[in-house]
């Protein structure tokens, strides 16, 4: 059986799509919601556009690392996505297809928005067995699809709580 290569979850938030988009399209804000991502290394750039690159800072337990990312979709109020293509401890030096993160925004009635967060595993060159061993080592016992499902659920819940305050 092959491993799941993408995970997604959605939540409804009492805010309009543009308000939520502006927050998400500024990766320096992600540390407010994500249990793992602490935001980008160079804050204050505001919403990013297609082709913009940024360095993400991450933490899982005592482990810390950086990722180099490129924005691949920036459609205000509709979609924001970036591809993670380098990773490293202090600086992202190791190149490779790692993951793609996508956020979509669907306007609902009464000023509400359905936000969908999707993680795609871009490690297509890895065998399922090798990926499972690696994933269980770095997540302390889980595969990335299960681990990211929990992260996405927590991120969306925190985003909702923050923006509905």
C-alpha positions as CSV (number, residue, x, y, z in Angstrom):
1,X,0.0,0.0,0.0
2,X,1.4,3.4,-0.9
3,X,1.6,6.2,1.6
4,X,-0.8,9.1,1.5
5,X,0.8,12.0,-0.3
6,X,-1.6,14.8,0.7
7,X,-3.7,15.7,3.7
8,X,-6.3,18.4,4.0
9,X,-8.7,19.8,6.5
10,X,-11.1,22.7,6.6
11,X,-12.7,25.0,9.1
12,X,-15.3,27.8,8.9
13,X,-14.2,31.2,10.2
14,X,-16.4,34.2,10.9
15,X,-14.3,36.6,8.7
16,X,-14.2,37.5,5.1
17,X,-11.8,35.8,2.7
18,X,-9.6,38.8,2.1
19,X,-9.0,39.3,5.8
20,X,-7.9,35.7,6.3
21,X,-5.9,35.7,3.0
22,X,-3.8,38.7,4.2
23,X,-2.9,36.9,7.4
24,X,-2.0,33.6,5.7
25,X,-0.1,35.2,2.8
26,X,2.3,36.8,5.3
27,X,4.2,33.7,6.5
28,X,5.8,35.7,9.4
29,X,2.3,35.4,11.1
30,X,2.2,31.5,10.9
31,X,3.9,31.2,14.3
32,X,0.7,32.5,15.9
33,X,-1.3,29.4,14.8
34,X,1.1,26.5,13.9
35,X,2.3,24.0,16.5
36,X,5.5,23.7,14.5
37,X,6.2,26.6,12.2
38,X,7.4,29.7,14.0
39,X,7.0,32.1,11.0
40,X,9.5,33.3,8.5
41,X,13.0,34.5,9.4
42,X,12.5,38.0,7.8
43,X,9.3,39.4,9.3
44,X,7.6,42.6,8.2
45,X,7.3,41.8,4.4
46,X,3.5,41.6,4.5
47,X,1.5,39.4,2.1
48,X,3.8,37.7,-0.4
49,X,3.3,37.3,-4.2
50,X,4.1,34.5,-6.7
51,X,7.9,34.0,-7.0
52,X,8.7,35.5,-3.6
53,X,11.1,33.4,-1.5
54,X,11.2,33.2,2.2
55,X,13.0,31.2,5.0
56,X,10.6,29.4,7.4
57,X,11.7,28.7,11.0
58,X,10.4,25.5,12.5
59,X,10.5,23.7,15.9
60,X,9.4,20.2,16.9
61,X,10.2,19.5,20.6
62,X,13.9,20.3,21.0
63,X,14.6,20.1,17.3
64,X,14.9,23.3,15.2
65,X,15.4,23.7,11.5
66,X,14.9,26.2,8.6
67,X,13.3,25.7,5.2
68,X,13.6,27.7,2.0
69,X,10.2,28.2,0.4
70,X,8.9,29.8,-2.8
71,X,5.4,31.2,-3.2
72,X,3.7,29.4,-6.2
73,X,0.1,30.8,-5.9
74,X,-1.1,34.1,-4.5
75,X,-4.7,34.8,-5.6
76,X,-6.0,37.4,-3.1
77,X,-9.0,36.1,-1.2
78,X,-8.9,32.7,-3.0
79,X,-5.6,30.8,-2.7
80,X,-2.1,31.0,-1.3
81,X,0.5,28.2,-1.7
82,X,4.2,27.7,-1.3
83,X,6.7,25.0,-2.1
84,X,9.4,23.9,0.4
85,X,12.5,23.1,-1.6
86,X,15.5,23.4,0.8
87,X,16.0,22.4,4.4
88,X,18.8,22.7,7.0
89,X,19.5,23.4,10.7
90,X,20.4,27.1,10.8
91,X,20.3,27.7,7.1
92,X,18.4,25.7,4.5
93,X,21.2,24.3,2.4
94,X,20.0,20.8,1.5
95,X,18.0,21.0,-1.8
96,X,15.1,18.7,-2.6
97,X,11.4,18.4,-3.1
98,X,10.0,18.4,0.4
99,X,6.4,19.6,0.6
100,X,3.8,22.0,-0.8
101,X,1.4,23.9,1.5
102,X,-1.8,25.3,0.0
103,X,-4.5,27.4,1.6
104,X,-7.9,28.1,-0.1
105,X,-10.6,30.5,0.9
106,X,-14.2,29.9,0.1
107,X,-16.7,32.7,0.8
108,X,-19.8,31.5,2.6
109,X,-22.9,33.3,3.7
110,X,-23.0,35.9,6.6
111,X,-19.4,36.9,6.3
112,X,-18.0,33.5,6.9
113,X,-15.2,31.7,5.0
114,X,-14.2,28.1,4.7
115,X,-10.4,27.8,5.0
116,X,-8.8,24.6,3.7
117,X,-5.2,23.8,4.5
118,X,-3.5,21.1,2.4
119,X,-0.1,19.5,2.9
120,X,1.4,17.6,-0.1
121,X,4.3,15.3,0.4
122,X,6.7,16.2,-2.5
123,X,9.2,13.4,-1.6
124,X,8.0,11.4,-4.6
125,X,11.5,9.9,-5.1
126,X,11.5,8.3,-1.7
127,X,10.3,4.7,-1.3
128,X,7.3,4.2,1.0
129,X,9.5,2.0,3.3
130,X,12.3,4.6,3.6
131,X,9.8,7.5,4.1
132,X,8.0,5.5,6.9
133,X,11.3,4.9,8.7
134,X,12.4,8.5,8.4
135,X,9.0,9.9,9.3
136,X,8.8,7.7,12.5
137,X,12.2,8.8,13.5
138,X,11.6,12.6,13.2
139,X,8.0,12.6,14.5
140,X,8.7,10.2,17.3
141,X,6.6,7.3,16.0
142,X,4.2,8.6,13.4
143,X,4.1,8.9,9.6
144,X,4.0,12.4,8.1
145,X,0.5,12.1,6.8
146,X,-0.9,11.3,10.3
147,X,1.4,13.9,12.0
148,X,0.5,16.6,9.6
149,X,-3.2,15.9,9.9
150,X,-2.9,16.8,13.6
151,X,-0.8,19.9,12.9
152,X,-3.3,21.1,10.3
153,X,-6.3,20.6,12.7
154,X,-4.5,22.5,15.4
155,X,-3.4,25.3,13.1
156,X,-6.9,25.8,11.7
157,X,-8.5,25.8,15.2
158,X,-5.9,28.4,16.4
159,X,-6.4,30.6,13.3
160,X,-10.2,30.5,13.9
161,X,-9.8,31.4,17.6
162,X,-7.4,34.2,16.8
163,X,-9.4,35.8,13.9
164,X,-12.8,35.5,15.7
165,X,-11.5,37.4,18.7
